[in-house]
Amino acid sequence: GGPTGIEFAAELHDLIYDGLARLYPDLLRFVRITVYDVTPKVLPMFGQALVKYAMDTFARHGIDVRTEHHLERLRPADEDLGNRHGALRIKVQELGDDEVGAGLVF
């Protein structure tokens, strides 16, 4: 949720939707960008107006920001999803025993 992570999420969105979408339009339904941060808010070193602008822009573009989330573990998904396809599972403390599925994690 710092400047680098927020900028990276925005650039990744642009790469996918402004570039790769033309080549692989059928794959867009599988794309979701989520930013996790342990702090209560992102970009804490900037003024509230800039933070609001960034979060409003992310909301319009479908980029999910989850603050106060602690990632505990990243592991390969079970069976074929993990073994053959490289899918991942993320353990988030605030979700209890549930895990979040992922295809790519930065």
N, C-alpha and C positions, 0 to 999 in steps of 0.2 A: 503493500500500500504506500510505499514511498514513491518519489518521483520516477525512479527507473522502472519499477514494476508497473506503475500506471501508464507510463509512456510505452512500455513494451506491449501491454494489453491493447492499447490504442493502435499501435503499428501492426500488431498481429491481426487485428480486426480489418485494417485497411488492406493488408496483404491478401487475406482470405476473400473479402467481399469486393474489393476493387480489382483484384488480379486473378486469383484462382477460381473465382466463381464463374468466369467465362469459360474456363477449361473444364471444370468439374461441377456443373450446376446441380447435378443429382446428389452430390455429397453435402450440400449446404444444410440439409435437414439433420445431419449428424453433428454439426458444429455448434458448440456452446463455449463461450469464454467466461471463466469465473476467476476472480481475484480473491484470494484469501489473505487476511491479515489478522494478527493477534491483537492489534491495538483497537481502541474504540472508534477511531476514524482514520481515513486515509489522508495523505498529504498534510500531516499536522503542522508542518513548518510553513505552510502557506496560509494566506488570508481566507476567510470563510467564503468570499465571493468566488475566488478561483476554485475552491473545493466544490462549491455548489455547481459551478459551470461544468467541471469535469464529471461529477456524478450525474448531472442532467444529461450530458452528452452520452455517457455510458448507458444510461437507462434508455435513451432513444435508440441506441445501437444494439441493445440487448446484451450488453456486457454486465454480468452480475458481480456485485461487490459484496463480500461477506466479511464484515469486521468481527472482531472478538471471536475468531475461530482458530483453534489450535490443531494443526496437522500433526498427528502422532505417528503415522506409518504410511508408507507407500509400498505396495506389493503387486506382483503379477496377478491378474485375474485368474480365477479357477479354470481348469481344463483348457479347451480349445481357444477360448477368448484370450487367455494369457499365453498359453504355450505356442499357438500357431499364429495368433493375430497381434500379439503384443499389448493387449488391453491391460489396464491397471486398475487397482482399487486403492482408494485413499481413505484412511481412518481419520475421522475428525472427532476430537474429544466431545464437542457439543452435540454430536449426533448419537451418542451412546454406542450401541453395538452395530448400528448401520454404517455402511461404507458408501462412498461416492465412486461411481465408475468413471474412468478416464481413458482416453486414447493417447494423450500426449500431455506431459506435465513439465513445466519450466520452473 
